[in-house]
Amino acid sequence: MAMAVLVVVACTTTKKAEPEKTGAQQLFDRLDTLRQKGIMFGHQDDPFYGLTWDYVKDSSDVKNTCGDWPAVMGFELGGIEMGDAKNLDSVPFTRMTEEIINHYNRGGIITISWHPRNPATTAPDGGRGAQKFPAGSAWDVTDTTVVSSILPGGRNAELFKVWMDRVSDFLATLKTADGKKIPIIFRPWHENTGSWFWWGEKLCTAEDYKALWNMLQDKLNADGFDNLLWAYSPGMASNLTEEKYLERYPGNDRISLVGIDGYQWGTREDFMAQLAPNLEMLTKFAEKNDKIAALTECGLKNLTEPDWWTAALLAVVEKYPISYLLVWRNYKEEWFGPSPAKPDAEYFREFYKSEKTLFLEEIK
């Protein structure tokens, strides 16, 4: 008589592991979380120089004024395309790499811009583009065919491929000691609704601008830079509607952070009257489209109104859910950040103490 054998098969369900988020995705999540806590303060070129010093280790006009580092630091790549040792503001690229890594290790956030020289007019050896604003610089708008000339098939397309390779080579240096790629807010081709850069509104069609954006983004994506959070930031304007803002917008699939660059060049009243509706439009668009919003550049040259930090800037931005604001660099003849010896310092410390603002120690 055959015996029946009962075989019990144990079934197990293995949950598929979630793919690890890229550096860009992790940075997006961090910005989104911090945005609910307050507005981060940022400063361009913060650790390199100030009004009374140059390249002093661990120095910062912001830190020397309020006791804390800015949460966000801005860095500029202009000049890297020429193979220069220093950028257009005379910052050595080796020092830039060092300070980007330092700020990341502190717990800070990095944003990078790029003002490449004009590929149609700059001298091959960099001679005419060696200083800011002359022929051959990013501000050279004498040739209205620059963008089309560097797109595939254009007369300067091969040259610009070399320039993009040099950007890629520099970005590859931005990693921790254990080889982790540092998450970066990457913000090329900004203030494109103006016409003071060779990629500006009157220098190229909307289609060519988007093609320029896509070409650089596709190149860096292909090179493996999944740590770049791409930011789009036209300039502030009295008529900057959502429709105008989106005229050259590369698309939701390409942009994670939407910004506006807004300086006070006229009266305080005009600045505030423009900034408020611009941020209203921007933050509403960001909310609808799952983007991070930021005031990607701002400032008042030489802080001629000492209470500007609180009475003008904070008075507007505190009403809007932006991630950060970044003021431009402190150079001896032209500065936008605080300095401990200047009359605006006491007002900046009030700005620092506000519950609405975040500095480095508050975002760790």
Helices and strands as residue ranges (DSSP letters): H 23-35, E 39-44, H 61-66, E 72-76, G 80-82, H 93-106, E 109-114, H 146-150, H 157-171, E 184-188, H 206-222, E 228-232, H 242-245, E 257-264, H 268-289, E 292-300, G 301-303, H 308-308, I 309-314, H 315-317, E 324-327, H 345-353, E 357-358, H 360-363
